[in-house]
Amino acid sequence: MKKRNISVALECFVKKDGKYLMLHRNPNKRLMPGVWMAPGGHIEFFEGLFEAARREIMEETGLKIKNLKIKANGVGYLKDLDEELYFYFLTADYDEGELMQNPEDGELAWLHPQEIFKLDNLLAELHEVLPHVFNDDDKVISYKVAYEKGNEMSYLEIENS
């Protein structure tokens, strides 16, 4: 049996005044260089999901968040890196703080949902998944996604509950 190369991560869509905070990843990043996605990162050893989201958002943006909700979870397979990624998509409301840019991670921008869908090089799966993330119900979706290389998605399946 093949040894698995697994990471656990999250993206958190922080909302303020009808806009969501998005990250245009630095083109020098190993994973998804130059791709637009929500800020987030890896969940550390023995760290809770909401704890990790608060930490990652504070580290990457300087903001405090509240009202966290799980909106999607899934598994991604990055074929070119032979890496499997278990991830969560969350939403949260802005609580306090001044937005801090971190060029090493990329450029942060507050965008309306309709602007997000029009972004060049938006993380491919978000075209299918964001309608579920942005709706106000409490439903959580689960899905599988595969990427050949970078942002070249080759497979996506939203599971039936």
RAHUKA-V984321 format. One record per backbone hydrogen bond with DSSP energy under -0.5 kcal/mol. NH is the residue of the N-H (numbers start at 1). CO is the residue of the C=O. Records with the same first field share a line. If there is no record, write none. Layout:
# RAHUKA-V984321
NH: CO ; CO
This chain:
# RAHUKA-V984321
6: 4
7: 84
9: 86
10: 41
11: 88
12: 39
13: 11 ; 90
14: 12
15: 92
16: 19
19: 16
20: 111
21: 14
22: 109
23: 37
24: 107
25: 23 ; 35
26: 105
29: 26
32: 30
34: 26
35: 32
36: 121
37: 23
41: 10
43: 8
44: 42
47: 44
52: 48
53: 49
54: 50
55: 51
56: 52
57: 53
58: 54
59: 55
60: 56
61: 57
62: 57 ; 58
63: 57
64: 96
66: 93
69: 91
71: 89
72: 89
73: 141
74: 87
75: 143
76: 85
77: 145
78: 76 ; 83
79: 77 ; 147
80: 148
81: 78
82: 78 ; 79
83: 78
84: 5
85: 76
86: 7
87: 74
88: 9
89: 72
90: 11 ; 88
91: 69
92: 13
93: 66
94: 15
95: 64
96: 64
100: 61
101: 99
102: 106
105: 102
106: 102
107: 24
109: 22
111: 20 ; 109
115: 112
116: 112
117: 113
118: 114 ; 115
119: 116
122: 119
123: 36
126: 123
127: 124
128: 125
129: 125
130: 126
132: 129
133: 129
134: 130
135: 131
141: 71
143: 73
144: 157
145: 75
146: 155
147: 77
148: 152
152: 149
153: 151
154: 146
155: 146
157: 144
159: 142 ; 157
